[in-house]
Amino acid sequence: MTQNHKDVFWRGIAESGCDSVSAISHRERILVLVGASGNRKQLVEHLKQRYQVIFPDEPGYAEGMLRDNPAGTSFDLAIVDLAGALRWHRRLAEARSHAQPVFLPAMLITSRKDLPRAMQTCDTLIDEFLLTPIEPNELTQRVAMLLRARRQALTQSTRLAYLTSHDQGSGLPNKTLFLDRLSQAIQDATVLGRKVFALTIHISLASVLKSLGNRALEEAGLVCCERLKAILGDNYSLARLATEEWALMLRAGASTKDVLEVFRSVQQLTATPLDIRGERVHISPNVGIAVYPDDAANASSLLDCAGAALARTERVQHPMFYSSTVQRQALAQIRTEAGLHEALAFDQFELWFQPKVNLKNRSLSSVEALIRWRLPSGDLVPPNNFIPLAEHNGLITCIDRWVLNKACESMQLWQTQGGPAQVAVNISAQHLVQDDFLTTIEQTLSHYDVPPTALELELTETALADLGQESLDKLWALRKKGVSIALDDFGTGYCSLNYIHKLPITTLKIDKCFIDNIVTDSADTAVTQTIVSLAKNFRLKLVAEGIETEEQCERLVRLQVETGQGYLFARPMPFVELQQWIGIADKLSPRDTKTPVISRERRTGCT
C-alpha cells in the first residue's frame, strides 16, 4: 500500500467514522491493525462470520475502496496490537476524535509481558484490551460489548440529531434544519441562475390561549401542522418555527405564479374551523414572502426578510412580499406606537359621535362613539392607522377604557341637557377577556350615574366567534343588567345561525358592503332581506351601516329595516357639533335631514 493510498484511506476514515448509517445499514466493520500474522489469522477466523473484517494494508484495498466509494470508508471497532498502535496512532486518534460525540471503540491485543508498555503508549487510544494467546469466547464477548456500546451511542446521537433539527410536537423540521435546506437550495439556485422563494406563515391562535390555556394552544398548533402537511404535501420543505409560525420554500425554478398558488392552498385552512376541546376556532393564515437573490444573499437573511414581510400582513387578505420599503414602514410603526403611548398620557384622543336615526321619520335614535387621534400639529390620524397597531401591542384595552369613560361622561350630560338615549361603544376581544372587564363596565356606569340601558357594546362578528365561554358569560351578565350587545359588521364573519342564537346579542348591524349596492344588486338585496328575517325570528334590532343615498334608505325602509347610520344623515362629529346637529335636526322635516351634516371629516375605516 503506497503512502498516498494510506493517506486516502485514513482520510476516508476520519471523514466518515461517525456515520451512523454504516452501523445500521450493513454488518459492523472491524478494522484490524495487527501485524503478527498468527494473531491476525486467529482474529479473522473468529470474527468473519459475524462482522466485516477490513485491513488498511491489503494489496489493492485502498484502490478498491476509492473506486467503489469515493467518499471513503468507515469502521465500528479497531483492533490493534502494539506495533499497529505505534504505526497508526495519529490516524486512529484523528478518526476517534472526528467521530465525537459518537463512541468509536478501539481494543488492544497484547501479551502480558508487553501490557505495561502498551498501556503507557496507548492509554488515550484504547478502551479495552485482550491478552494473548487469544481465547475465542473472551474475544467474542469483548467485541460484542464494545460494538453494543457503539450502537447505543449511535442511537443516542441519531436521536439527539433528530431532536435538535425537528419540532418535537409535530415532527416537522425546525428552524435549524430549514435554514440548512434553504442554504443548499440557494447554492443550487446560484449555480443555475434561478430564484428561491422563502415563505413564512402565521396563524393567530391567541383566542385559544386566552380562553382554553397553553395545552389547548399546543393542540391547536399541532392541528394546524397536520392541515398544512395535508395541503402542501412534501414538496416545499415545510418547517415549524414557533407555535403559531411556519416556513416553507420554493426551490430554483419556481415563479411568482407558483407562490400565489401555494398561498391559495394555504388559504384552504380557513374553510373549516378547528375543533379544539369542543370549541370552534376560526383561523386566518398570513403569509410573508422573500426572494433570493432580490431580497437577501443568504438563508438566514432571506428568512428574516420573509418574517419582516409577514409582520405587514395583519388585516391583509393577500400575501405580502418583502421590499426595501419594509424597513421604513417598520420605523413608521415604531414611531406610531410611541405616539400612542403619548396620546394616552397627554390626552390627545378625541371622542366623536355618529348619529343613528329612525329611517322612517329621521329622528335620532342613538349615537355610536368613535375615537379620533389629534396630533399636536392639529392633524387627525385615521383610526385604521392606529387601531390595528394598538390591538397588536396591547394598548387597545387602555383605549377601550378611555372611550368607555368619555362616552359615559357624555351620556351623563345628555341625560340632563337632552340628547340621544343610548351610546354605542366598540369593544375589542382583548378587552373582553380581561379579568376586570365586567367590573370596569359596572363601575364606569355607576361613576357617571348612567343606566345600563343607555349603553350598547359593539363587537365584530369575528371577535365574538372566537370568544370562550367565560367571556360570553360576561356579556350575558351585562345583558341581564340591561346593557345592549350589538354584533357589528354582520355578514362578513363566521357566525352560524345556530351560534348567533346562543350569543347574548340584542342588535345586528348590517355591514356597509351589503348596503353599497342594495339598489342595483339583487344579491345584496337578498342577503339584506335574509338578515332582516333572521333578526325578526330571533327578536333582534337591526341597524344598517353606511347609508349614503336616499335610494338606499328607501330600499331599506321597504325591507323593514328601522334604524340606520351613514353620510346621508351625518358624518362622525365632535360632541359640540353633535349638539348643534341635534338642535338643527329637531327643527327639520324628514327630507331635509341632509342639511345638518356639520363635520366634513372624511371617514377612513370607521362608520
N, C-alpha and C positions, 0 to 999 in steps of 0.2 A: 504493500500500500504506500503510495507516494505521499510526501508531506502535504501536497496540495489536496489530495483526496482526504487525508486525515483532517485538514482544516475544514473542508466542506462537510465532512461527517459530523464533526463536533459543533460546527455552526448550526447544522440542522437540529442536533440535539438541544442546543441552547435555545433555539428559536421555538421549538415545539415540545419541549419537555413537560410543559404544564397543560398540554392539550387534553382536556377531559374526555374528548370523544375517543381518543386512542385506546383508553382502558375499557371503554364500554362497547365499542362497535366491533371489536375483534379480540382474539386471545391476547392476554397480557404478555408484554415483551420483556424479556430479561436480557440485559446487556452483560456479557461475560468478559471481564478484563482479567483473565487468569492466564499466566504464561506457562505454568507447568502442565505439560501435555496430559499427564496422568489425572491430575485434578480436573482439568478441562473436560476430558473424556468422561470422567465419572459424573460431572455436573450435567453434561449434555444427556447422558444416558437416563438420568433420573428426572430431568426437567422437560425433555422434549415432548413427552406425551400430553402434558397439560399446558405448556407455555410455548411461546415462540422465542427461541434462543438465538441471539444475534451476537456477532463479533465485529469489532471495528477493523481488524487487520486481515480478514479473509481475502484471498485474491479475487479481485473483481467485485467485491461487496460494495465499495463506495460508488463505482461506476454504475452498478445495477440500481442502487438506491436513487442516484441522481436521475437516471433515465426513467424510473418508474414513479418517482415522487420528487420533483424538482424542489419542492419547498423544504426538503429534509426529512428526517425521521424522528422518532421519539422512543422512549423506553419507560418502563414502570418500575424496574428494580435493577440496580447494578450490583454484580457480584465481582469482587476484586481480591487478588492476592497482594502480597506486599510489593512485588515487582510492578504489578499493574497499577497499584495505588501511587507508587512513585512516578511511574511513567505518565499516567493520565490525571494526576492530582488536580492540576489547574483547570483542565477542561471539565472534569467531573464536578468540581466545585462551582464552575460557571453554570453548568446545567442545573444543579440543585438550587443555586441562587435564583436563576431565571424562573424556576418552577414555583417559587414562593408566590402566594402563601400555601400552595398545594404541596403536600408532603411527597418528596421523591426519594425513596429509601436507597441505602447502599449497605451491603453486607460484606464483611471481610472474611476471607478464607486464609487461615494461617496455622502454623504449627504452634504447639505450646511454647517451644523454645523462642520463636520469633514474636510471640504475642506482645511482650513489653515494648519492643522496638516498634512494632507495627501500630500499637495503640498510641504511642507517643507521636508517631509520624502522621497517623490518620485520625486523630481524636475528633477533629471537627468535621470529618468527612464520612464517618462510619456510624450507623445506627445499630448494628448488630454484628456479632462475629461468630464464626463456626470453626472449631478446631479440626485439624486433620489428624488421623485419617477420617474422611467424611463418613458419617453414619447416615444412611439414606432417610430413615424416619425423622431424624432430627433436622436434616436439610429440608425435607418436605414441610415440616411444621413451621420452621423459621421463615421459609419463603412465603408460606401461606399467611403467616401472621403479618409480615411486612406488607404484602400485597393487599391484605384486608384493611390495614391502616391507610394505605394509599386510596383504596376505593372509597372509604369513608370520607377522606379528605377531599376527594374529587366530588363526591355527592354534596358535601357541605359547600364547596366552592361554587358548584353549579347552582345550588340553591341561593347562595349569597349573591351570585351574579344576577340571578333572576329577580331577587328582592330589590336589588339596587337599580334595576333597569325597568321594573314594571310596577304599576299600581296594584297594591295588594288586594284591594277590594274587587276590582273589575278584571284584573289580569291584562289590561291594556298596557302598552309601553308607556313609560313615564317621560318626563321632560328630558332626562339624560339620554335615554335611548333614542328619543325622537330627534334630538339635536345631532346625534351620531349619524342617523339615517339621512337627515336633512343635509349634513355636511357632505356625505357621499353623493347625494343627488346633485348638490351644487358642483362638486368636482366633475361629475359626468356631464352636467349641462355646460360647464366651461369648455370642455373638450369639443362638444357638439355645437357650441354657439347657440344654445337654447335657453329658455326661461324656466324658472322653478317658482311655483306659487305656494306660499305658506298661508294657511288659514287658521285663525283662532275662533272658537265658538264659545259663547257664553250663554248659559241658560239659567236665569234667575230662579232660585228656589228659596228665596228669603221668606216667602209666606209659609213654607213648610217648617223652616226653623222656628219662626215666631209662634206658630200655632201648635206644632207637634214635637219640636225638640230636635236635638242633634242626631239621634239614631234614625229618626224618620227622614232627616235631611240626607243622611248617607244612603238610606234605602232609595230615596228619590233619585239621587245621583247615579246609583247603580242601574236603576230602571232606564235612565237616560242613556247610560253606556250601552245597554243591550239594544235599545232602539237605534242608536247611532250605528252600531255594528251591523244590525239587520239592514238598515237603509243604505249604508255605504259599502258594505262588503269588505274585502281585503285589499282593495285597490289603492287606498290613499294613506296608508301608514297612520291610521288613527291613533292618537295618544291622549292620555288624560293628564292634564297639567295641574288641576285642582278639583275640588268637589264639584264646582259649577263650571269648569272650563276645560275645553278640549282643543287639540290641534290636529291638523292633517296637512298633507302636502300633495300637490300635483306635480309630477316629475317632468323632466325635459320633454318637450313636445306638446305640452298642454297649452291651451289658449284661454283667453278671457271667456269665450263661449263655454268651454268646459267648466270653468269656475262657476259661472252662473247656473249651469246645470247641476253642479254639486250643491249650490245654495238652494235651488228649488227642491232638491232631495232632502236637505236638512230641514226645510220648512215643513215637510210632511210630519214632523214631530208635533206640530200644533193641531193636527187633525183629530187626535184622540187625547183627552185629558189623562194624566197619570192617576192611578188609583193607589193612594198611599194611606194605609190603615183605615180604609173605608171613606176617605175624603177624596173628592175630585180636585185635582190640581192642574190648572191650565198653564201651559208653558209657551214661551215665545223665544226662540233662539236668535241671538245676534251674531253676526259674522264680520270679522275684520280680516283684511287680505293685504299681503305684501308680496312683491315680485322681485326675484333675483334675475338680473343684476341691477334693475332700475332703482330699487329702494335700499339695498344693502349688499355688502360684499361677502358676508359670511353667515353661517347658520344662526348664530346667537343674535346678531343684529337683525336678521330677517324676521326672526320670531318676535323680537321686541317691536319691530315696525308693525307687524300684524296685530300685536297687542295694543299699540297706540291707535291703530285704525279702529279696533274693536271698541275702545273707550268712547269713540264718537258715534256709536250706533244706537244709543238709547233713544227709543221712540221713533226709530227709523225703520221702515219696512223693506229695506234693500241692503245688500252687503256694502260695506264701506271699504274702499281701497285707500291704502296709505299714500300720502304725498308729502312734499316738502312743506306744505302749509300746516301739517298736523302740529308741529311744534308751536307755531304762532297761535293756533286755536287752543292748544293746551295752556299756553301762557295766559290767554284771554280768560280761560276758565278759572285759572288760579286767582286772577285779579277779581273776577266776578265773585268768587267765593269769599275772598277777603272783604269785598264790598258788602256782601250780605251780612257779615258779622257787624260791620259798621252801621248798616241800615237798621239793624235791630238795636244796636247800642245808642244810636243818635236819632232815633225816631224819624227815619227817612221814608217810612212806608205811609201810604195814604189809603183810606178805605173809600172806594167808590161804590155806587149802587146802580143797578139796572132795574127799572120797574117791570113787574109782571101785571098784565091787565086782563080784565074780562073781555074776551074777544067780541062779544055782542054789543056791549054798551061802552067799552073802552075805559071803564072805571078801574082805578088802582086796586089790585088785589094784594100784592105783597112786593118785596124787593129782594134781589139777590146781591149779597155783599161780595165785592171783587177787589182784590188787592192791587195796588199800583206802587211802584218804587220811584220816588222823586230824587234824582241825583242832586248834589249840591249845586251843580250847574243849572238846575232847573229842568233838565231833560227828564222825560219819563222812560223808564225801562219796561218794555212789554213783558207781561207775565211769563210768556213762553220762553223768554230769555233767561229767567232765573228760577222759576218753579222746578223744572226738571233737575237743575243742579242742587236746589235745596232738598229735593227728595233723595238725591244721590248721597249727599253728605250729612243727612240727618237734621238739617236746620228746619225742615218743613214742619216739624212738630212745634217749634217755637213760633213759626209764622202762623200756624193754625191757631195757636193760643192768642196771639196778638189780634188776629182777625175776629176771633170769638169775643174778646173783651171789647173791641171797638164797636162791633155790631150790637152787642147788648147795651153798651153805653148809648148808642144812637137810638136803640129801641126804647130806652128809658125816657129820652127826650120826646120821642114821638107819642108816647103814652100820655104825656102832659100837654103837648102842644098840637097834637093831631098829626096823623101820618099813616103809614102802612100798618096793617095789623100783624104782619109777620115778616121776619127777615130770614133769608136762607144763607147758610154759611157752608162753604166747601170744606170737607174734612178728608184728610189723607188716611190711607190704610195704616201708615206708620204711626200716626197719632192714635188711631183707634185701638191699636194693640198695646198701648202703654197702660201700665197698671193703674195709673191715676186718671185715666180718661173719663170715666163715669163721674168721679169726684170733681174733676175740673169743670165739667158741664154744669153739674148741680150747684157748685159753689159760685160759679160765674153768674148763673141765673139769679141766685139768691142775693149776691152782692149788688146787682143792679135792679133788684126787685122786678125782674121780668118774668112773667108767667111762662111755663114750659110751652104752652100752645103758641106763643109768639116766636118760637124758634123752630127752624127747619134745618136739618143737616143733610147736605148733598154728598153722595158718594158715587163714584163711577161704577158702571156695571162690572168692569174688570176687577176693581178693588173688592167689591162685595163678593164676587165669585171665589176669590182667594182667601176669604176670611175663615178662621177656625170657629168652632162652636163658642168658645169663650168670648170672642169679640161680638158674635151675633147676639149672645146673651146680654151684653151691654146695651146693644141697640134696642133689644126687646124691652129692657128695663126703662130706657128713656121713652120709648113709645108709650108704655103703660102710664108714664107720668104726664103724657100729653105732647111730647116733642114729636114733630113730624120728621119722617125719614124719606128722602127723595132719591130715586135711582136715576142718576144723571147719564146723559148720552145713551139712552136706552136704544137697543137695536144694533149697537156696534160691538158688543162684547160677547160673552159666552153663556149667559144665564139661560137655562132651560125653563120652560113654563112651570115644570114641577118644582124647580128650585126657587123661582120667583114666589110661588105660593107659600113657601116656607120662610121667606125673608120678612123682616119687620118693617116693610116699606109702606108708606101711605100715598106716595106720588110717583108717577112715571114721567120723565122728561123726554120727549121725542127729540132725537138728535137733529141738528140743523141739516145734516146731509140728506135727510128724507124730506125736509121742507123745501129745499132749494128748487127742486124740480117737480113739486107736487102738482103744479098746474099743468105741466106738459108731459110728465112721465107717468103712465098708468101703473107702472110697477111700484113707484114711490107712493102713489095714492093707495094702492092695495096694501102696502106694508103699513102705512099710517092707519088705514081702516082696521087692519088686524090688531094693531096696538090699541086702538080705541075699544074694540070688542073685548080685548084682554083686560083692559082697565075696568070696564063695566062689570065683567064677570068676577073680577077679584075686588071690586068696590074700591078702586084706586082713583085718585085725582090725576088729571092729565095736564101737562104744561108743554106747549110747543116752543122750541127754541129757534132763534134766528129768523124770525118773520121779517121780511123786508118789503113786501108789496101788498097792496090791497087785494090782489087776486089770490095770493097765498092765504091771507086772512079769511077771505070769503069761502075758499075751499075748506079750510079747517072748521069754520062755523058749520058748513053743511055736513061735515063729518062728525059734528057734535063734540069738537074739542073746545073746552070752555075758557082756558087760560093760555096766554102766550107772552113771549117777550121777544124783542128784536128791534132793529133800527127803524122799523115802521112807526114804532111808538116812542122809543127813546134809546139813546146810546147810554153806556155807563157814564155816571157823573158823580162829582163830589157831593158831600152832604148838603152844603149850602145851595148848590144848583138844583139838587133834587127837591129841596123845599120850595124853590121858585117854580119848578116844573109842576109840583103838586098843586100849588096855588093857581097856576095858569090852567092846568088840565081840568080843574074843578069847574072852570067857567066856560069850557069849550064844548061844542056839540061833538058827538062821536066821530064825524067825518073830518073834523078839524084837528084831530089829535096828533098830526104830524108836526104841527107848529111848535109845541113845547120841547123840541129837541135842543137842549141848551148846550151840552158838551159836544165839541167837534173832534174829540179824540178818536182816532181810528182804532177800531177793535183789532187786536192782534192776539188771537189764540183764546180769548175769553168772550163769552156772550154777555 
